[in-house]
């Protein structure tokens, strides 16, 4: 299915709430929807050892967030590079912005380019469940594939299903570091909720698992933006 009109979706949620999983499923369900993950961008910068990557790595290990001005610039540049900073593109921002200040700065850039966000979905997931997931989460760094030892384990223990390479634990995937990130998220999300609520585009979607949450998001998008078969004009 394809969208009948352009969708510029902001996907919010606490660290570990499943934004990446929902992004992957939404892009598959709606092929005209492009995705951009602030977390993936930062991890790529860390892997390349850029100045931003070094700064981000230190902050992430301490459970802190990258400064607003830096993140707004990074997102703008990536939208430009992908030719998504216009009113003719449909895209999904995964986990950005995280603060009211970021949202206002981002809106200025988007509005100037006729690319205003027109739907905001916040994943409402029990944060105790999030901490349990984090402790059991392992990744394949080269591909970004994520495994969970409790409900999505690799076929061979601690090995990637496709390459057989060893899985790794992210430095920030501990209850202590993640607890700090959740505390920070909880401090800042209220202003973000208020900002998008006033615009009338915020929609919380609750559930304990991705399988419960995804159909709700899909239905919301179909109701608000319509769908048509790939062969339709």
Backbone torsions as a table, in degrees:
resi	resn	phi	psi	omega
1	UNK	NA	147.9	174.4
2	UNK	-121.7	156.8	-179.0
3	UNK	-72.4	141.7	179.3
4	UNK	-79.5	-23.1	175.6
5	UNK	-145.4	160.4	-173.9
6	UNK	-61.6	135.6	177.8
7	UNK	-119.0	125.9	173.4
8	UNK	-120.2	96.6	-169.0
9	UNK	-101.8	132.6	172.1
10	UNK	-107.1	121.9	-179.9
11	UNK	-104.5	113.6	-179.2
12	UNK	-105.9	161.7	176.8
13	UNK	162.0	154.4	179.3
14	UNK	-61.8	155.1	174.0
15	UNK	-52.5	131.8	179.2
16	UNK	84.1	5.7	-178.1
17	UNK	-80.9	-7.9	176.7
18	UNK	103.7	23.5	-179.5
19	UNK	-61.1	-41.3	-179.9
20	UNK	-63.4	-42.1	179.2
21	UNK	-64.0	-44.6	179.6
22	UNK	-64.9	-38.5	178.4
23	UNK	-59.7	-48.1	-179.1
24	UNK	-59.3	-42.3	-177.9
25	UNK	-71.8	-37.0	179.7
26	UNK	-68.6	-41.2	178.7
27	UNK	-63.7	-36.1	177.5
28	UNK	-70.4	-38.5	-179.1
29	UNK	-73.0	-33.1	-179.2
30	UNK	-125.1	89.6	-173.5
31	UNK	-59.5	-23.3	179.3
32	UNK	-82.5	-3.1	-179.2
33	UNK	-91.0	116.9	177.1
34	UNK	-88.4	159.9	-179.4
35	UNK	-130.6	150.6	178.2
36	UNK	-144.4	118.3	-177.7
37	UNK	-108.7	120.4	178.4
38	UNK	-61.4	-35.9	179.4
39	UNK	-65.1	-42.8	178.6
40	UNK	-64.1	-39.7	178.6
41	UNK	-60.8	-47.1	-178.6
42	UNK	-64.9	-41.0	179.6
43	UNK	-64.7	-34.4	177.6
44	UNK	-66.6	-39.3	177.7
45	UNK	-64.9	-39.9	178.0
46	UNK	-62.9	-45.5	-178.5
47	UNK	-62.7	-34.0	-179.2
48	UNK	-83.5	-11.0	178.4
49	UNK	71.1	29.0	178.1
50	UNK	-73.3	164.8	177.3
51	UNK	-54.5	-42.1	177.2
52	UNK	-63.7	-40.0	-180.0
53	UNK	-63.3	-42.3	179.3
54	UNK	-65.3	-41.5	178.1
55	UNK	-64.3	-46.1	-177.9
56	UNK	-64.2	-40.8	-178.4
57	UNK	-59.1	-45.6	-179.7
58	UNK	-64.4	-43.3	-178.8
59	UNK	-66.4	-42.1	-179.0
60	UNK	-63.4	-42.8	179.1
61	UNK	-61.6	-29.1	179.7
62	UNK	-89.0	0.3	-179.2
63	UNK	76.6	23.9	-178.8
64	UNK	-108.1	169.5	-179.5
65	UNK	-105.4	155.4	177.4
66	UNK	-72.6	142.5	-177.4
67	UNK	-54.0	146.8	-177.4
68	UNK	-54.3	-52.2	-175.3
69	UNK	-57.8	-40.3	179.6
70	UNK	-64.6	-45.9	-177.1
71	UNK	-67.2	-40.1	178.9
72	UNK	-60.9	-42.6	178.4
73	UNK	-63.6	-41.0	179.3
74	UNK	-63.3	-46.6	-179.4
75	UNK	-64.1	-43.9	179.4
76	UNK	-59.3	-46.7	-178.6
77	UNK	-61.0	-41.1	-179.2
78	UNK	-70.7	-34.7	175.3
79	UNK	-64.4	-40.9	178.6
80	UNK	-65.4	-46.1	-178.0
81	UNK	-60.2	-33.5	-178.2
82	UNK	-92.7	1.8	-178.5
83	UNK	58.7	41.0	178.7
84	UNK	-106.2	-3.1	-175.8
85	UNK	-88.4	66.3	-178.9
86	UNK	-159.9	170.3	-177.2
87	UNK	-81.7	-2.1	-177.2
88	UNK	-99.2	-2.7	-176.8
89	UNK	-105.6	148.9	172.7
90	UNK	-111.1	129.4	-178.7
91	UNK	-150.4	165.3	-179.3
92	UNK	-128.5	125.3	173.5
93	UNK	-98.0	123.6	-176.0
94	UNK	-97.8	106.4	172.1
95	UNK	78.8	16.0	178.0
96	UNK	-140.6	138.3	0.0
97	UNK	-78.3	166.6	179.6
98	UNK	-112.2	-10.1	-178.7
99	UNK	-133.0	160.0	177.6
100	UNK	-61.3	-38.0	179.7
101	UNK	-63.7	-42.6	177.4
102	UNK	-61.8	-42.4	-178.2
103	UNK	-60.5	-43.9	-179.7
104	UNK	-65.6	-43.7	179.6
105	UNK	-65.2	-41.4	179.2
106	UNK	-65.0	-41.6	-179.8
107	UNK	-59.5	-37.0	178.8
108	UNK	-60.4	-46.1	-179.6
109	UNK	-64.9	-45.0	-177.4
110	UNK	-67.6	-42.4	-177.3
111	UNK	-63.5	-38.2	178.9
112	UNK	-61.5	-23.0	-176.2
113	UNK	-113.6	19.7	178.1
114	UNK	56.0	37.1	-175.5
115	UNK	-128.5	42.0	-178.0
116	UNK	-61.7	143.8	173.0
117	UNK	-64.9	132.1	-178.0
118	UNK	-120.3	3.8	173.1
119	UNK	-155.6	131.8	176.0
120	UNK	-124.3	123.0	178.3
121	UNK	-115.0	126.0	175.4
122	UNK	-107.8	124.5	177.2
123	UNK	-77.4	119.6	-178.7
124	UNK	-102.3	96.8	-175.9
125	UNK	-124.3	138.4	178.0
126	UNK	-56.0	121.7	-174.5
127	UNK	-72.3	-20.2	173.0
128	UNK	-67.3	-37.8	177.5
129	UNK	-65.8	-36.9	179.6
130	UNK	-60.7	-45.8	-179.3
131	UNK	-63.3	-36.6	177.0
132	UNK	-64.4	-41.1	179.6
133	UNK	-63.9	-44.1	-176.3
134	UNK	-59.2	-42.7	-179.6
135	UNK	-62.1	-26.7	-176.6
136	UNK	-102.3	8.0	-174.0
137	UNK	-94.4	133.3	175.8
138	UNK	-132.5	152.8	-176.6
139	UNK	-130.5	159.1	169.2
140	UNK	-102.6	103.7	-170.7
141	UNK	-56.1	-40.1	-174.4
142	UNK	-64.6	-36.4	-176.0
143	UNK	-106.0	-21.7	-175.8
144	UNK	86.9	2.6	178.9
145	UNK	-63.3	137.4	-176.4
146	UNK	-115.4	136.1	177.0
147	UNK	-122.8	151.9	173.7
148	UNK	-127.0	125.4	-174.9
149	UNK	-64.3	-20.3	-177.6
150	UNK	-86.6	-44.7	-173.9
151	UNK	-129.3	-6.3	177.0
152	UNK	-143.4	58.0	-173.7
153	UNK	-75.1	154.4	174.5
154	UNK	-69.4	155.9	-179.3
155	UNK	-61.7	-40.8	175.1
156	UNK	-111.1	129.6	-175.0
157	UNK	-49.5	125.4	175.4
158	UNK	60.5	27.7	177.0
159	UNK	-128.9	141.1	178.2
160	UNK	-67.7	137.1	-176.8
161	UNK	-62.0	-36.4	-173.8
162	UNK	-89.3	-38.0	-174.9
163	UNK	-106.7	-20.5	-175.8
164	UNK	78.8	1.9	-179.6
165	UNK	-73.9	157.2	-177.9
166	UNK	-66.3	139.4	174.0
167	UNK	-83.2	157.4	-179.5
168	UNK	-128.6	161.3	176.7
169	UNK	-103.5	126.8	175.4
170	UNK	-64.5	145.4	-179.1
171	UNK	-61.0	-29.4	-177.9
172	UNK	-91.8	3.0	179.8
173	UNK	-88.5	60.8	173.9
174	UNK	-132.0	154.7	-178.7
175	UNK	-61.1	-36.3	-178.2
176	UNK	-65.7	-52.0	-179.3
177	UNK	-67.1	-42.8	-178.2
178	UNK	-66.8	-33.3	177.0
179	UNK	-60.3	-39.6	178.2
180	UNK	-65.9	-40.5	179.9
181	UNK	-65.6	-38.9	178.0
182	UNK	-66.5	-40.4	177.5
183	UNK	-60.1	-43.1	179.6
184	UNK	-64.8	-43.0	178.4
185	UNK	-59.7	-46.6	-177.9
186	UNK	-64.2	-31.1	178.5
187	UNK	-68.4	-36.4	-169.7
188	UNK	-100.5	-19.1	-172.2
189	UNK	-68.8	-26.6	-176.1
190	UNK	-60.7	-42.2	-179.9
191	UNK	-67.9	-32.4	178.9
192	UNK	-70.0	-43.5	176.8
193	UNK	-59.0	-46.2	-178.3
194	UNK	-62.3	-41.8	-178.1
195	UNK	-60.2	-48.8	-176.7
196	UNK	-80.9	-24.2	175.4
197	UNK	-64.6	-41.5	179.2
198	UNK	-63.1	-28.9	177.7
199	UNK	-80.3	-12.4	178.8
200	UNK	75.3	24.2	-176.6
201	UNK	-122.0	5.3	-179.0
202	UNK	-88.9	131.1	180.0
203	UNK	-136.4	102.6	174.7
204	UNK	-69.6	140.2	177.4
205	UNK	-130.1	116.3	-173.2
206	UNK	-100.6	152.3	176.1
207	UNK	167.6	155.5	-178.7
208	UNK	-86.9	-24.3	-178.2
209	UNK	-131.4	162.8	178.0
210	UNK	-62.7	-34.9	-179.0
211	UNK	-66.3	-28.2	177.2
212	UNK	-80.6	-40.7	-175.2
213	UNK	-74.4	-41.4	-172.9
214	UNK	-56.3	-49.0	-179.7
215	UNK	-58.9	-31.9	179.1
216	UNK	-67.4	-43.1	178.8
217	UNK	-66.5	-43.9	-179.4
218	UNK	-59.3	-44.3	179.5
219	UNK	-64.0	-41.3	179.1
220	UNK	-59.9	-45.6	-179.8
221	UNK	-64.5	-43.8	-179.2
222	UNK	-63.7	-38.3	-179.8
223	UNK	-68.9	-37.7	-174.4
224	UNK	-90.5	-28.8	-174.4
225	UNK	-120.0	-2.4	175.3
226	UNK	65.3	158.8	175.6
227	UNK	-137.4	157.3	176.6
228	UNK	-142.8	154.6	178.8
229	UNK	-66.0	159.3	-176.0
230	UNK	-59.3	-27.5	-177.3
231	UNK	-84.7	-6.1	-177.1
232	UNK	-76.2	156.1	179.5
233	UNK	-88.3	NA	NA
